[in-house]
Amino acid sequence: MSKIKITCDQATTICDKSQYGKASLVEVIKLRIHFLGCKFCALYTKQNNLLSKILNLNKGGSAICSMTEEEKKLMRSQLEEKKTDS
């Protein structure tokens, strides 16, 4: 029985792997069994999959929402300012 049980850390790792088709069948089964007793990991998986769909990462496409070059430059300059202030 202990070979079937996994921790929440292991469950989130398997969740991330399965999202990209890298998890084995045994890992996916262990994850599903873990969901029966852990609603937090089930919620994590649901939210993780939703975020990936929103950003269109599963299909290898470009993100739906992305920053413009101007926004990126502004963010870089703000980060550099914070570095020099520290």
C-alpha positions in Angstrom: 0.0 0.0 0.0 2.9 2.4 0.8 4.1 2.0 -2.9 0.8 3.5 -4.0 0.7 6.4 -1.6 2.5 9.6 -2.7 3.1 12.9 -0.9 1.6 16.2 -2.1 5.0 17.2 -3.4 5.2 14.0 -5.5 1.6 14.6 -6.7 2.3 18.1 -7.9 5.4 16.9 -9.7 3.4 14.2 -11.4 0.7 16.7 -12.3 3.3 18.9 -14.0 4.8 15.9 -15.8 1.4 14.6 -17.0 0.5 18.0 -18.3 3.2 17.6 -20.9 2.7 13.9 -21.5 5.9 12.9 -19.5 4.2 11.0 -16.7 4.0 7.2 -16.8 0.7 5.3 -16.5 1.7 4.2 -13.0 2.4 7.8 -12.0 -1.0 8.9 -13.3 -2.8 6.1 -11.4 -1.0 7.1 -8.2 -2.0 10.7 -8.8 -5.6 9.8 -9.3 -5.6 7.7 -6.1 -4.0 10.7 -4.3 -6.8 12.9 -5.4 -9.3 10.7 -3.6 -7.9 11.8 -0.3 -6.4 15.2 -1.1 -8.7 17.8 -2.6 -5.9 20.4 -2.5 -3.8 18.6 -5.1 -6.9 18.0 -7.2 -7.5 21.7 -7.1 -3.9 22.5 -7.9 -4.1 20.2 -11.0 -7.3 21.7 -12.1 -5.9 25.3 -11.8 -2.6 24.3 -13.4 -4.4 22.8 -16.4 -6.6 25.9 -16.7 -3.6 28.2 -16.7 -1.9 26.2 -19.3 -4.9 26.3 -21.5 -5.2 30.1 -21.1 -1.6 30.6 -22.0 -1.9 27.9 -24.8 1.3 26.2 -23.6 0.0 22.6 -24.2 -0.2 23.1 -27.9 3.2 24.7 -28.2 1.6 27.9 -29.5 2.3 31.4 -28.5 0.7 32.9 -25.4 -2.6 34.5 -25.7 -1.6 37.5 -23.6 1.9 38.7 -23.8 3.8 41.9 -23.0 4.7 44.4 -25.7 8.3 45.3 -26.3 7.7 48.6 -24.7 6.2 47.0 -21.5 9.2 44.6 -21.4 11.7 47.5 -21.6 9.8 49.4 -18.8 9.9 46.3 -16.6 13.6 45.8 -17.2 14.3 49.4 -16.3 12.2 49.1 -13.1 14.0 45.9 -12.1 17.4 47.5 -12.7 16.3 50.5 -10.5 15.4 48.1 -7.7 18.8 46.4 -8.0 20.7 49.6 -7.7 18.5 50.8 -4.8 19.3 47.6 -2.8 
